[in-house]
Amino acid sequence: MPAEAWGILALLLFYLGVQISLGRTTQRELDEATMLPFVDDPEVARRVERDTGRSTSGCACPGACDGRCEHLGERLL
């Protein structure tokens, strides 16, 4: 089998793996995961929550999560 065929096969397997991996997640889970990097910096987290209307705590609550919502105890990982 030529080297180009192995490269194409590897690329195809990578593409299929990514599609299968991301295809099982819901849009809400993806939105929560995109906000998690801002949790470590409180000032930036407040700005992001204010500008986007999304919680940076990893919760599905709109805005800052106070822990008293229907998503209490849910974690992505």
C-alpha positions in Angstrom: 0.0 0.0 0.0 1.5 3.4 -1.0 2.4 6.0 1.7 -0.3 8.4 0.4 -3.0 5.7 1.0 -1.8 5.3 4.6 -2.0 9.1 5.1 -5.5 9.3 3.7 -6.6 6.3 5.8 -5.1 7.9 8.9 -6.9 11.2 8.1 -10.2 9.5 7.5 -9.9 7.6 10.8 -9.1 10.8 12.6 -12.1 12.6 11.1 -14.4 9.8 11.9 -13.1 9.7 15.5 -13.7 13.4 16.0 -17.2 13.2 14.5 -18.2 10.3 16.7 -16.7 11.9 19.8 -18.3 15.3 19.3 -21.5 13.9 17.9 -22.6 12.4 21.2 -22.5 15.8 23.0 -25.5 18.2 23.2 -25.3 21.8 22.3 -25.7 22.7 26.0 -22.7 20.6 26.9 -20.6 22.2 24.2 -21.7 25.7 25.4 -20.8 24.8 29.0 -17.4 23.5 28.0 -16.5 26.7 26.1 -17.1 28.8 29.2 -15.0 26.7 31.6 -11.6 28.4 30.7 -12.8 31.7 32.2 -13.5 30.3 35.7 -10.0 30.8 37.0 -10.0 34.6 36.6 -12.9 36.2 38.5 -12.6 39.6 36.7 -12.6 38.1 33.3 -15.4 35.6 34.3 -17.6 38.6 35.3 -17.0 40.3 32.0 -17.7 37.2 30.0 -20.9 36.5 32.0 -22.0 40.1 31.5 -21.2 40.2 27.8 -22.5 36.8 26.8 -25.2 36.1 29.4 -23.8 32.7 30.1 -22.5 31.2 33.3 -18.7 30.6 33.5 -19.1 28.1 36.3 -19.8 25.3 33.8 -23.4 25.3 34.8 -26.2 25.7 32.3 -27.7 28.6 34.2 -27.9 31.9 32.4 -25.6 34.5 34.0 -23.8 33.8 37.3 -24.9 30.5 38.8 -25.9 30.6 42.5 -26.2 26.8 42.9 -29.9 26.8 43.4 -31.0 25.7 39.9 -32.2 22.6 38.2 -28.6 21.8 37.1 -27.2 21.4 40.6 -24.8 18.6 40.7 -24.5 18.1 37.0 -20.9 18.0 35.8 -19.5 17.6 32.3 -16.6 15.3 33.3 
